């Protein structure tokens, strides 16, 4: 029997997306986040996720705007579904050209097998002077059976606007 590999293609949502410190002041301007996450030939993407502020300010990604019922339009290839389980905080280090996500908590389902992944301190590298960040990282399994890869290897691209 072949092993089903439900790689968490959305692990880096926000993986990083896969996001900032505490809630921002009421006067802060909201930002937007578009992203793509891939693993094992599967990919998920979304547009128009809402952030509490604009990069490079510390911000929080609102999971309800990324998950399928939100405005982020999260969609995945084939029989894969993904859900961001938390509102990740993101901080930016412009001098180093990086971002760091405090905690990323993602559930991924492939062919009825659900795996939950949690990663702390996930980082990504900025592409030149843009607000696009990419990463290739390993995210440890938090819940799931023997069919769930542990860790999951993912790549992601996140664009803050």
N, C-alpha and C positions, 0 to 999 in steps of 0.2 A: 504494500500500500504506500503510495507516495505521501509525503508529509506536506500538509497544507501550510503555506507560509504567510500568515496574515501580518505582514510587515506593516507597522504603523506609518502609513504614508502621510498621515497628518500629525504625527508626533511632534513635529516641530512647529506646529501651528503658531502661529503667533510666535516654532522650533526654532521655534526658534524665536520664528517666530516667533522650528518652533517660535518680557514686557514690563514697565516703569515701577516706580515706588508707589507710595500710597496715592489715594485719590487726589487729583489736582484741584486747585482752587476753582471756584465757580467761574471766575473770569477767564480761565484758560481756554484756548481755542481747541476744539476737537480736531483730531486728525483722522486719517483713513489708512487702512492697511490692506494690501493685496498680497497674495502669496501662492506658492506652489511647493508641494512636498512630494517626494518620490522615494520608493523603495521597492526592490524586487520586481521592477517592470510595471508597477502600479503607481498612480499618482492622484493626488487630490489638489484642488485649487479653489480659491475664493477671491472675491473682489469686494471692496467697500466695507470691510470690517471697520468698526469705529474704535478709536483710541481716545483716552481722556485728555490728551494734549498732542502737540506736534513734536516730532523728532527735531532736534536732539534732546529735548526736555524729557525727563523721566515721565513715563506714561504707563497706563494700564489698558490692556486690550479687553474689550467687552465681548465675552464669549457668545452672548446671545445674538450679536450682530454677525458672527462668523458661522455658527452652526446652521444646519440646513433650514431651520424655520426662521432664521434671522435674515438681515439684509445682505449678509456676506456671501450668500449663494454657494456655500461649500458643497462641492460635488467631487465625486471620485470615479475612477475608471471601473468598469465591470461591476462585479458584485461586492465591491468594497464600500463601506460606509465609515465615517469617522465623526467623533464628537470631541470638542474641546470641553473638558470638565471644570476648568477653573478660569479665572480672569488673570492671566499672567501679567506680571510687572516687568517692564523693560527699562534698562538704563543704558545710556550711550556714553562711550568714551571717544570723542571726536579726534583727539590727539592720536589715539591708537587705531582709529577707524573700526571700532568694534561696537557690538551691542551685547548685553547679557540679559537673559531671562531668568527671573528668580526661581520659579517652579513651573514646569510644563506638565500638565496632567491630561492625557489623551486616551480615549478608547477607540479601538479600531475593530471592525467586524469584517470578516471575509468568509463567505459561504457558511454563515451561522456560527462561526467561532469568533468570540469576542476576547480581545486582549487589551489590558489597560497598562499604559506606560507612564511613568513619572520620572522626570529628569530635573535636577536642580543645577542652577548655574550654567545653563546652555548658552553658548556664545556663537556669534556669527561675525564675519568679516565684511566690511563695507566695500562696495565696488567703486573704486575711484572716489570722486567727489559727490556721488549720487547718494540717495537714501535707500538704495537697494543693498541688502545684506544677504550673504550666502553662507551655508554651513554644510558640512558632512559630519555627522556625529552618531554616537551610539547612545540609545536611551534604554535604561533598564526596565524589565518587566515588573509591574507592581501587582497585577492580578491576571490569572489566566492559566490554562492547563498546558500540558506538554506540547501541544500544537503551536503554542505561541513562542516565537523566537525570543531569546533572551541573551544578550540585548538585541534591540532592533537597530539596524543600520539605516540611516535616513540621510537624504540631502534635501535642502530647502532653499528657497529664494523668497525673500520678504521685501516688499517695497512700501515704504512709509510716505504718505503724501499729506 
